[in-house]
Amino acid sequence: MPIVRINYAAQNTSPADALRMNGPVITIDVEPASVIWSFAQSRGIILNGAKTVPALIDTGALITAIDRSVLNQLGYPPYGTINLATAGGTVAVPIYLVKLVLFSNVPDPRARIILDNMTIASVDLSTQQYKALIGRDILRNVILIYDGVTGQITVTY
């Protein structure tokens, strides 16, 4: 059972304050899902590779969402829409099939979580420091410990 611990040490602030101010942000890779790659290759369509982005672990998000600018860079269209409840009301947003690699910057590849053929929502996160929200659709499969006292999160799966 892999365990990933992230300490949020920051310059000029304690780890506890850094975690409180920024939230539990991790690094992920976003790339076309395997079924999308296969389809594109069979048709001679060229897609763009993985994009590495910061992602906020968001226990309030029902579904994982990624900034539309990141998804547009992958080079293929959405496959549908869903209604997404937001603070401003319900909105229809595009959905994509992607492959996600969570903790992509962790040196030990055994600690990475690889999720292929995931349905994610396309949202506008252009004003945020992170470009993805990790929702409960992913969190339901992990144990997450948020240690605000030490400024650390632990994820195991």
Secondary structure, 3 states (H helix, E strand, C coil): CCEEEEECCECCECHHHHHHHHCCEEEEEEEECHHHHHHHHHHCCCCCCCEEEEEEECCCCCCCEEEHHHHHHHCCCCCEEEEEEECCEEEEEEEEEEEEEECCCCCCHHHCEEEEEEEEEEECCCCCCCCEEECHHHHCCCEEEEECCCCEEEEEC
